[in-house]
């Protein structure tokens, strides 16, 4: 069985859409995917992850979040300075998955509140990681 036929991609997942990546990481570390080769499949799908206040991170297992660092999948976690939940997500990813963390001026939809700064941070992250 072939998991994917294309190349891994960079995911930008604002808010609830981050659940898809969190669930994928949980599957990769779950009982059905206990072999190292299955965990490595995550790198065939995800090249980098940019969660923007993705609350599902707070319910993720530590093992699922650590798999990003283990397989050198870079993370840029962004939140607005008025978004307490987003701040918790960013702090958790910074401490658990070695994510680059950024706080911008704004609320939960910080990409709407500070669009120029948001794009600048994303482009800088992509450049820093050769993406």
N, C-alpha and C positions, 0 to 999 in steps of 0.2 A: 504494500500500500504506500502510495506516495502522498505525503502530507500536503505539499505545495509544489507547484511547478514553476513559480516565479521567484523573484528575489524578495528578501525581507524588506519591510517598509518602516517608515517613521510614522508613529501614531501620535497625533495631537488629540487628546481626549478631554474636552471640557465637561466638568460636572459629572452627571450620571453616566455619560458615555465611557468613563474610565472603568466601569464595571466589566466591560468586555475583556480588557487587558488583565484586570485582576483575576477574573474567572479563568482566563487562559493560563495564567501563572499557577493558579490553584490546581488546575487539571494536570499541569506538567509535573507538579510535586506530589500529587495525590497517589493513592494506592494503585490505581490503574496505570500510572506512569512512573513507577518506582525505579525503573532502570535509568542509569545515567544517559543512555542514548535518547530516551524519551524526553528527559529534561532538556537535553541539548536541542531538541526540536524547536524550542522557543526561539532560538537564534535564527532558525530558518523562516520565522514569521516576523519577528520584531527586530528591527535594526536599532531603533531608539524609541523612547517613550517620553512624551511631553504631557503629563497630566496637569490640568488646570482645576484645582480645587475638587478633585475627584473623591468624593466622600466614601466610596466603596473601599478605598485604601485602608480606612480605619477599621474595617471588619476583616481584612485580609490576614492570613497567617504570616508570621515572621518568616517562615521558610519560603513562602511564595514570594515575598518581597525581596528576600536575599538572593533569590535565583537570578535577578537582574544583574547584581554585582558579580555573582559567581561567574556568569557567562559574559561579562563585560558589555552588557547592554546599557548604554548611557541613559540617564533620566534627567530631565529638567523639570522640576516641580515649581509651578508658579501659582501664586495666590494674591488676592488683593488685601491691602492693609486693613480693610474694614470687614473682612471675612474670617471670623474666628475658626469655623470648621476648616476652611481652606488652609489656614495657618497650621492647624493640627496635622493635616495631610502632608503638607510640605515638611514639617518637622519630623514626622514619622519616616518619610521617604529619605530624608537627609541622614537620619541616624541608622536606619535599617538597610537601605539599599544604596548608600553612598551617592544619593542624587545631588545634583547641583540645585540649590534652592534660591528662589528669587521672590521678593515681595515688591509688588508695584502698588501705586496709588489706585484705589478703587475697591469695589465690592466683589461679590461672587462672580459676576461676569467681567472680570478684570480686562479681558481682551476687548471689551466694548468701552470700558472706562478709561483705559490707557492704551489705545491701539498702537500708537507709534512705538512706545516703550516695549510693548509686548512683542511686536514684530522684531524690534532690534535685539531683544533677548533671545528670541528663537534663532535668528540668523547667526548671532554670536555663538550660541551653543552648537549649531550645526557646523560652523567653521572650526570651532575648538575641537570637535570630534571627527573632523575630516569627512563630514556627511554631505 
